[in-house]
Amino acid sequence: MPRGVAAGNHGRDGFVAGSRRGAATARILEFCPDSASTSRRLCESQSFWQMPGVKIRYAKDADLDGLEGLERQSFASDRLARRSLRRLISHPTAALRVAAEEPGGPVHGYGLVLFRKGSSVARLYSIAVAARQRGAGFGRQLLADAEAVAAGRGHRVLRLEVREDNRGAIRFYEAKGYRLIGRREAYYADGMDALRYEKALARTRPARRRGN
Ligand SMILES: CC(C)(COP(=O)(O)OP(=O)(O)OC[C@H]1O[C@@H](n2cnc3c(N)ncnc32)[C@H](O)[C@@H]1OP(=O)(O)O)[C@@H](O)C(=O)NCCC(=O)NCCS
């Protein structure tokens, strides 16, 4: 993604291990009695599966405040401006998906996929989870959703760029099956290189453009 990463992107320590819903929930409950240490943040956050009202859906204009807030807390530079976000919401070659309840309520995370007509490759342009919800499964769900949306539109591969110093995101992508395919030197405004990753997508039936 062509953007910087804000300080506070947590490391391995605050993480809910395990990829199953039950395991993630149990780990959080197990941590909660101890509020004196690094576990506190986990107690304050809820896992994706503990929030049944939250679903992943297309963003609407009423989500713009929430999206702007996510940009501020997730990226130190190259943030998507409100007007860009607004344009992306209705753009035919973009899928801006949010993990949220009703439009206008809190937005816990988002994923943005860009498409090019006639190309088998889609691009994960951005993904971010609210700082207090990180490590609770939102990123995993948003990434799976981005892959499903891209595959549903007939794309075979999802590609992305990530700052070489964003170790957390790199581990996240590698754990989710992304393969390093190259590097773009001095890709970011501060001179940092980007690592390029891709993943072959499972074939699915074509999806509708709109709806939840
Ligand atoms: C990267 C990001 C989207 C991950 O979202 P998340 O909700 O914290 O991730 P999840 O809780 O769903 O974790 C998914 C998996 O990735 C791993 N993972 C995620 N972030 C990690 C980190 N910082 N360090 C190590 N592992 C990490 C988890 O262990 C987990 O593995 P599992 O599925 O086997 O349990 C989130 O940390 C974020 O918003 N970061 C700031 C913005 C950013 O850097 N975006 C990427 C720009 S390229």
Ligand as a Chemical Component Dictionary entry (heavy atoms), coordinates in Angstrom:
data_LIG
# 
_chem_comp.id                   LIG 
_chem_comp.type                 NON-POLYMER 
_chem_comp.pdbx_formal_charge   0 
_chem_comp.three_letter_code    LIG 
# 
loop_
_chem_comp_atom.comp_id 
_chem_comp_atom.atom_id 
_chem_comp_atom.alt_atom_id 
_chem_comp_atom.type_symbol 
_chem_comp_atom.charge 
_chem_comp_atom.model_Cartn_x 
_chem_comp_atom.model_Cartn_y 
_chem_comp_atom.model_Cartn_z 
_chem_comp_atom.pdbx_ordinal 
LIG C1  C1  C 0 -2.343 -5.287  9.779  1  
LIG C2  C2  C 0 -3.749 -5.242  10.415 2  
LIG C3  C3  C 0 -4.770 -4.868  9.344  3  
LIG C4  C4  C 0 -4.074 -6.647  10.978 4  
LIG O1  O1  O 0 -5.387 -6.633  11.483 5  
LIG P1  P1  P 0 -5.745 -7.342  12.893 6  
LIG O2  O2  O 0 -7.210 -7.233  13.107 7  
LIG O3  O3  O 0 -4.865 -6.750  13.922 8  
LIG O4  O4  O 0 -5.312 -8.853  12.577 9  
LIG P2  P2  P 0 -6.030 -10.193 13.099 10 
LIG O5  O5  O 0 -6.334 -10.062 14.555 11 
LIG O6  O6  O 0 -7.167 -10.543 12.230 12 
LIG O7  O7  O 0 -4.854 -11.222 12.879 13 
LIG C5  C5  C 0 -4.789 -12.019 11.696 14 
LIG C6  C6  C 0 -3.544 -12.875 11.712 15 
LIG O8  O8  O 0 -2.372 -12.107 11.425 16 
LIG C7  C7  C 0 -1.450 -12.138 12.508 17 
LIG N1  N1  N 0 -1.045 -10.753 12.755 18 
LIG C8  C8  C 0 -1.783 -9.643  12.530 19 
LIG N2  N2  N 0 -1.083 -8.537  12.868 20 
LIG C9  C9  C 0 0.114  -8.989  13.342 21 
LIG C10 C10 C 0 1.255  -8.345  13.910 22 
LIG N3  N3  N 0 1.330  -7.009  14.065 23 
LIG N4  N4  N 0 2.294  -9.117  14.276 24 
LIG C11 C11 C 0 2.235  -10.456 14.158 25 
LIG N5  N5  N 0 1.182  -11.122 13.667 26 
LIG C12 C12 C 0 0.141  -10.399 13.261 27 
LIG C13 C13 C 0 -2.255 -12.661 13.700 28 
LIG O9  O9  O 0 -1.456 -13.433 14.544 29 
LIG C14 C14 C 0 -3.344 -13.500 13.082 30 
LIG O10 O10 O 0 -2.984 -14.845 12.852 31 
LIG P3  P3  P 0 -4.123 -16.016 12.922 32 
LIG O11 O11 O 0 -5.177 -15.672 11.877 33 
LIG O12 O12 O 0 -3.376 -17.259 12.608 34 
LIG O13 O13 O 0 -4.683 -15.958 14.300 35 
LIG C15 C15 C 0 -3.804 -4.246  11.610 36 
LIG O14 O14 O 0 -2.814 -4.566  12.533 37 
LIG C16 C16 C 0 -3.688 -2.789  11.222 38 
LIG O15 O15 O 0 -4.694 -2.116  10.965 39 
LIG N6  N6  N 0 -2.458 -2.233  11.225 40 
LIG C17 C17 C 0 -2.247 -0.796  10.925 41 
LIG C18 C18 C 0 -2.508 -0.479  9.475  42 
LIG C19 C19 C 0 -1.602 -1.277  8.562  43 
LIG O16 O16 O 0 -0.395 -1.426  8.802  44 
LIG N7  N7  N 0 -2.208 -1.797  7.486  45 
LIG C20 C20 C 0 -1.483 -2.569  6.480  46 
LIG C21 C21 C 0 -0.856 -1.626  5.514  47 
LIG S1  S1  S 0 0.084  -2.534  4.299  48 
# 
loop_
_chem_comp_bond.comp_id 
_chem_comp_bond.atom_id_1 
_chem_comp_bond.atom_id_2 
_chem_comp_bond.value_order 
_chem_comp_bond.pdbx_ordinal 
LIG C1  C2  SING 1  
LIG C2  C3  SING 2  
LIG C2  C4  SING 3  
LIG C2  C15 SING 4  
LIG C4  O1  SING 5  
LIG O1  P1  SING 6  
LIG P1  O2  DOUB 7  
LIG P1  O3  SING 8  
LIG P1  O4  SING 9  
LIG O4  P2  SING 10 
LIG P2  O5  DOUB 11 
LIG P2  O6  SING 12 
LIG P2  O7  SING 13 
LIG O7  C5  SING 14 
LIG C5  C6  SING 15 
LIG C6  O8  SING 16 
LIG C6  C14 SING 17 
LIG O8  C7  SING 18 
LIG C7  N1  SING 19 
LIG C7  C13 SING 20 
LIG N1  C8  SING 21 
LIG N1  C12 SING 22 
LIG C8  N2  DOUB 23 
LIG N2  C9  SING 24 
LIG C9  C10 SING 25 
LIG C9  C12 DOUB 26 
LIG C10 N3  SING 27 
LIG C10 N4  DOUB 28 
LIG N4  C11 SING 29 
LIG C11 N5  DOUB 30 
LIG N5  C12 SING 31 
LIG C13 O9  SING 32 
LIG C13 C14 SING 33 
LIG C14 O10 SING 34 
LIG O10 P3  SING 35 
LIG P3  O11 DOUB 36 
LIG P3  O12 SING 37 
LIG P3  O13 SING 38 
LIG C15 O14 SING 39 
LIG C15 C16 SING 40 
LIG C16 O15 DOUB 41 
LIG C16 N6  SING 42 
LIG N6  C17 SING 43 
LIG C17 C18 SING 44 
LIG C18 C19 SING 45 
LIG C19 O16 DOUB 46 
LIG C19 N7  SING 47 
LIG N7  C20 SING 48 
LIG C20 C21 SING 49 
LIG C21 S1  SING 50 
# 
